[in-house]
Amino acid sequence: MVTKMLSAGLLATTAAVGSLAVPAVAATSASAASAAASPGSGFAYGTDSWPVTVTGTGPYKEPVLGSGYGGYMGMAGNWARKLGCKTGNMLAWTPVNAGQANANFRTYHVGVGTGVYWYMGGPGVDPHYNGTAAEAAQWGKVQASWALAAIKGKYIPYPVIWADIELPGIKPALDNGWNSVYTSPCSGTVKQAYVPASVDRAEFNGFAAYITSHSSRKVGVYSAASIWNTIFGTGSKYGSIPNTYEWTYLPATRSLSAAPNGWCLRGTSTCAQFFGGQSSSSKYALMWQWSGGGGFTNGVGDFDQINTARMK
């Protein structure tokens, strides 16, 4: 999501979450649109985060691929932005794509509409960090309350709120506080290069518990196996999430011509890899950011494969 494409122009995207403005947009090349790649039965193509040029005037079409525009996932908020940090405070949200996804969902019954994720700060950037699981859980609840406040009164039909748990490699906290404790949230200075997996998990549990007890929303995690294991441990009780919705971003490709059909890229043996003990066969495996994220830039934006059948 945010580990790439941080240009000044994109960082200026600060419009309110949930706007339904749907201006007309220019079409991509005819040759690209004519490809009309199919995501497969029970799936839809979508995008997330930064703006992309969606074609058509309704129903809208996925950029480059030409099939129906099946959904948009935008950043509801960001821990560093909420705490007033001068770096890492981006808001990866575009009301245009959100409006197009919602128009397709409401009017043309295409895809899942707009959903949101919360860019989470780990225990190490908690202003009140004291090393306890109780405080980490409270920090998770605080961020969950921010996420719900950000979408209050907005049209966000996708029922899952995604907890974005990643190691972005950008300041002020290169690991977002999941593996290190900082002298203060925005300082960028590590005072302890270790956070117990039990404390990390307590924060996520606090986030999830608050969302489900204060709203009708479901809880999911955006991450990847390699990152998840680095934070929560491989095969540990803290890393196991068998009943939590998942959105993975690995493996990935820069080639949009390899757009997936089902859970695998066309013409390859490369398939979506989920985490926390889950596989693509799980009913909780919902999305795959197969291009654009995690450094796999393609010159257009973030592309997602969305399992629409599992949310019905």
Buried (B, 14 or more C-beta within 10 A) or exposed (E): BBBBBBEEEBBEBEBEBBBBEBEEBEBBEEEBBEBEBBBBEEBBBBBBBBBBBBBBEBBBBBBBBBBBBBBBBBBBBBBBBBBEBEEBBBBBBBBBBBBBBBBBBEEEEBBBBBBBBBBBBBBBBBEEBEEEBEBBBBBBBBBBBBBBEBBEEBBBBBBBBBBBBBBBEBBBBBBBBBBBBBEBBBBBEBEEEEBBBBBBBBBBBBBBBBBBEEBEBBBBBBBBBEBBBBBBBEEEEBBBBEEBBBBBBBBBBEBBEBBBBBBBBBEEEBBBBBBBEBEBEBEBBBBBBBBBBBEBBBEBBBBBBBBBEBBE
